[in-house]
Amino acid sequence: MELYTGRPENTDGRLPREVHTYDFLDRLNIPYQRTDHERADNMEACNAIDAVLEVVICKNLFLCNRQKTNYYLLMMPGDKKFKTKELSAQINSARLSFADAEDMLKYLDIEPGAVSIMGLMNDTEKHVKLLIDEDVLKDEYLGCHPCVCTSSLKLKTKDVIDIFLPATGHDYQCVHLTGEE
């Protein structure tokens, strides 16, 4: 894997959702670094990507309530354990579960394995609420996918919060996840 600055020189063979991500970031003048890789199906592969980017890729979970009336994108450190009960209490939502792949595609134009904050640019009707663990906000950089699972990005956390999110029309709620059993 190599580290590149900015978008690929040639986007032939890349999915439109990935190219759209680069277009969106470039329009906002948000600098980013990128690496291309095979689909990461285990922690060893994820750790190799993290090492190239020199950042920990966020764990991104696409969740919904039982009635499927509220959808959430949760960003948290990759090494932290997720406890539904802990999060549910903070956002006043009972019975959170993982949302369906169909809803992920419908609202974020992302498929399982590529869930990312970048998908919020596709949620123009604001169906998805962003939740960010406080530890993610402490880091200078964050890592995420450009709406595909075969590339990863490194962006300044401040740029994502101060430029990207306002451009998508989304806000976020900071949550405190202990990651404890």
TORVOTI-241314 format. One record per residue (C-alpha): residue in one letter; x, y, z. Coordinates in nm, 3 decimals. Example, Ala and Ser with C-alpha at 12.3 -4.5 7.8 and 13.67 -1.06 7.14 Angstrom:
% residues 2
[lumba 'a',[1.230,-0.450,0.780]]
[lumba 's',[1.367,-0.106,0.714]]
//
This chain:
% residues 181
[lumba 'm',[0.000,0.000,0.000]]
[lumba 'e',[0.113,0.349,-0.080]]
[lumba 'l',[0.008,0.682,0.067]]
[lumba 'y',[-0.122,0.939,-0.181]]
[lumba 't',[-0.224,1.300,-0.140]]
[lumba 'g',[-0.567,1.374,-0.285]]
[lumba 'r',[-0.776,1.193,-0.541]]
[lumba 'p',[-0.652,0.924,-0.779]]
[lumba 'e',[-0.510,1.058,-1.103]]
[lumba 'n',[-0.719,0.810,-1.298]]
[lumba 't',[-1.067,0.721,-1.171]]
[lumba 'd',[-1.142,0.458,-1.439]]
[lumba 'g',[-1.278,0.144,-1.275]]
[lumba 'r',[-1.371,0.322,-0.952]]
[lumba 'l',[-1.731,0.329,-0.835]]
[lumba 'p',[-1.921,0.656,-0.886]]
[lumba 'r',[-1.983,0.684,-0.509]]
[lumba 'e',[-1.606,0.689,-0.449]]
[lumba 'v',[-1.542,0.949,-0.719]]
[lumba 'h',[-1.830,1.156,-0.581]]
[lumba 't',[-1.657,1.155,-0.240]]
[lumba 'y',[-1.337,1.296,-0.390]]
[lumba 'd',[-1.537,1.555,-0.588]]
[lumba 'f',[-1.720,1.664,-0.271]]
[lumba 'l',[-1.401,1.696,-0.063]]
[lumba 'd',[-1.219,1.879,-0.344]]
[lumba 'r',[-1.508,2.126,-0.385]]
[lumba 'l',[-1.479,2.203,-0.014]]
[lumba 'n',[-1.099,2.238,-0.039]]
[lumba 'i',[-1.054,1.974,0.232]]
[lumba 'p',[-0.709,1.817,0.203]]
[lumba 'y',[-0.684,1.442,0.252]]
[lumba 'q',[-0.447,1.153,0.213]]
[lumba 'r',[-0.554,0.822,0.067]]
[lumba 't',[-0.445,0.463,0.035]]
[lumba 'd',[-0.591,0.190,-0.183]]
[lumba 'h',[-0.612,-0.166,-0.051]]
[lumba 'e',[-0.795,-0.495,-0.065]]
[lumba 'r',[-1.115,-0.527,0.135]]
[lumba 'a',[-1.013,-0.542,0.502]]
[lumba 'd',[-1.186,-0.844,0.654]]
[lumba 'n',[-0.980,-0.879,0.971]]
[lumba 'm',[-0.799,-0.670,1.230]]
[lumba 'e',[-0.457,-0.752,1.084]]
[lumba 'a',[-0.558,-0.598,0.751]]
[lumba 'c',[-0.709,-0.297,0.930]]
[lumba 'n',[-0.391,-0.248,1.131]]
[lumba 'a',[-0.186,-0.245,0.810]]
[lumba 'i',[-0.409,0.028,0.665]]
[lumba 'd',[-0.386,0.226,0.989]]
[lumba 'a',[-0.006,0.204,0.975]]
[lumba 'v',[0.008,0.345,0.620]]
[lumba 'l',[-0.227,0.633,0.707]]
[lumba 'e',[-0.076,0.682,1.053]]
[lumba 'v',[-0.426,0.704,1.198]]
[lumba 'v',[-0.679,0.464,1.345]]
[lumba 'i',[-0.973,0.410,1.113]]
[lumba 'c',[-1.296,0.481,1.298]]
[lumba 'k',[-1.545,0.206,1.361]]
[lumba 'n',[-1.864,0.322,1.194]]
[lumba 'l',[-2.192,0.158,1.285]]
[lumba 'f',[-2.521,0.218,1.106]]
[lumba 'l',[-2.800,0.174,1.361]]
[lumba 'c',[-3.175,0.218,1.387]]
[lumba 'n',[-3.452,0.194,1.642]]
[lumba 'r',[-3.691,-0.102,1.642]]
[lumba 'q',[-3.957,0.088,1.444]]
[lumba 'k',[-3.700,0.192,1.179]]
[lumba 't',[-3.806,0.553,1.218]]
[lumba 'n',[-3.471,0.684,1.348]]
[lumba 'y',[-3.134,0.607,1.193]]
[lumba 'y',[-2.793,0.675,1.344]]
[lumba 'l',[-2.437,0.669,1.222]]
[lumba 'l',[-2.205,0.607,1.517]]
[lumba 'm',[-1.834,0.689,1.488]]
[lumba 'm',[-1.616,0.539,1.758]]
[lumba 'p',[-1.255,0.426,1.803]]
[lumba 'g',[-1.194,0.094,1.633]]
[lumba 'd',[-1.059,-0.067,1.947]]
[lumba 'k',[-1.353,0.026,2.170]]
[lumba 'k',[-1.633,-0.222,2.239]]
[lumba 'f',[-1.988,-0.117,2.151]]
[lumba 'k',[-2.265,-0.166,2.405]]
[lumba 't',[-2.613,-0.092,2.276]]
[lumba 'k',[-2.758,-0.026,2.621]]
[lumba 'e',[-2.494,0.236,2.701]]
[lumba 'l',[-2.565,0.430,2.380]]
[lumba 's',[-2.944,0.390,2.392]]
[lumba 'a',[-2.959,0.561,2.730]]
[lumba 'q',[-2.762,0.862,2.605]]
[lumba 'i',[-2.976,0.925,2.297]]
[lumba 'n',[-3.311,0.830,2.456]]
[lumba 's',[-3.379,0.552,2.210]]
[lumba 'a',[-3.483,0.207,2.318]]
[lumba 'r',[-3.381,-0.107,2.137]]
[lumba 'l',[-3.112,0.002,1.893]]
[lumba 's',[-2.997,-0.253,1.640]]
[lumba 'f',[-2.795,-0.265,1.323]]
[lumba 'a',[-2.988,-0.120,1.031]]
[lumba 'd',[-3.047,-0.317,0.715]]
[lumba 'a',[-2.809,-0.302,0.421]]
[lumba 'e',[-3.098,-0.175,0.206]]
[lumba 'd',[-3.144,0.127,0.434]]
[lumba 'm',[-2.770,0.190,0.434]]
[lumba 'l',[-2.775,0.202,0.055]]
[lumba 'k',[-3.096,0.408,0.046]]
[lumba 'y',[-2.985,0.681,0.289]]
[lumba 'l',[-2.603,0.686,0.263]]
[lumba 'd',[-2.534,0.520,-0.075]]
[lumba 'i',[-2.294,0.285,0.102]]
[lumba 'e',[-2.276,-0.092,0.123]]
[lumba 'p',[-2.181,-0.299,0.430]]
[lumba 'g',[-1.808,-0.288,0.499]]
[lumba 'a',[-1.775,0.069,0.372]]
[lumba 'v',[-1.985,0.260,0.627]]
[lumba 's',[-1.838,0.607,0.665]]
[lumba 'i',[-1.916,0.962,0.767]]
[lumba 'm',[-1.861,1.046,0.400]]
[lumba 'g',[-2.200,0.887,0.327]]
[lumba 'l',[-2.372,1.181,0.495]]
[lumba 'm',[-2.313,1.384,0.179]]
[lumba 'n',[-2.574,1.153,0.018]]
[lumba 'd',[-2.829,1.195,0.297]]
[lumba 't',[-2.976,1.516,0.160]]
[lumba 'e',[-3.307,1.470,0.345]]
[lumba 'k',[-3.130,1.428,0.684]]
[lumba 'h',[-3.267,1.084,0.773]]
[lumba 'v',[-2.948,0.988,0.960]]
[lumba 'k',[-2.831,1.142,1.287]]
[lumba 'l',[-2.456,1.144,1.348]]
[lumba 'l',[-2.323,1.028,1.685]]
[lumba 'i',[-1.952,1.068,1.758]]
[lumba 'd',[-1.774,0.917,2.055]]
[lumba 'e',[-1.583,1.185,2.243]]
[lumba 'd',[-1.253,1.000,2.195]]
[lumba 'v',[-1.277,1.040,1.815]]
[lumba 'l',[-1.302,1.416,1.859]]
[lumba 'k',[-0.980,1.424,2.065]]
[lumba 'd',[-0.762,1.305,1.776]]
[lumba 'e',[-0.616,1.552,1.527]]
[lumba 'y',[-0.695,1.317,1.237]]
[lumba 'l',[-0.957,1.058,1.162]]
[lumba 'g',[-0.963,0.776,0.914]]
[lumba 'c',[-1.261,0.665,0.709]]
[lumba 'h',[-1.362,0.508,0.379]]
[lumba 'p',[-1.458,0.717,0.074]]
[lumba 'c',[-1.788,0.524,0.051]]
[lumba 'v',[-1.608,0.209,-0.067]]
[lumba 'c',[-1.413,-0.049,0.134]]
[lumba 't',[-1.110,-0.065,-0.098]]
[lumba 's',[-0.972,0.280,-0.016]]
[lumba 's',[-0.923,0.470,0.307]]
[lumba 'l',[-0.879,0.839,0.382]]
[lumba 'k',[-0.700,1.045,0.645]]
[lumba 'l',[-0.858,1.383,0.715]]
[lumba 'k',[-0.819,1.645,0.985]]
[lumba 't',[-1.094,1.596,1.239]]
[lumba 'k',[-1.143,1.975,1.251]]
[lumba 'd',[-1.205,1.985,0.873]]
[lumba 'v',[-1.466,1.711,0.899]]
[lumba 'i',[-1.647,1.885,1.187]]
[lumba 'd',[-1.613,2.248,1.073]]
[lumba 'i',[-1.635,2.216,0.693]]
[lumba 'f',[-1.764,1.875,0.580]]
[lumba 'l',[-2.057,1.839,0.819]]
[lumba 'p',[-2.196,2.191,0.762]]
[lumba 'a',[-2.171,2.131,0.387]]
[lumba 't',[-2.387,1.820,0.426]]
[lumba 'g',[-2.633,2.000,0.652]]
[lumba 'h',[-2.566,1.755,0.936]]
[lumba 'd',[-2.478,1.822,1.296]]
[lumba 'y',[-2.361,1.565,1.548]]
[lumba 'q',[-2.419,1.455,1.903]]
[lumba 'c',[-2.115,1.376,2.115]]
[lumba 'v',[-2.154,1.054,2.313]]
[lumba 'h',[-1.947,0.893,2.587]]
[lumba 'l',[-1.887,0.521,2.535]]
[lumba 't',[-1.680,0.348,2.799]]
[lumba 'g',[-1.612,0.035,2.595]]
[lumba 'e',[-1.624,-0.164,2.917]]
[lumba 'e',[-1.792,-0.501,2.955]]
//
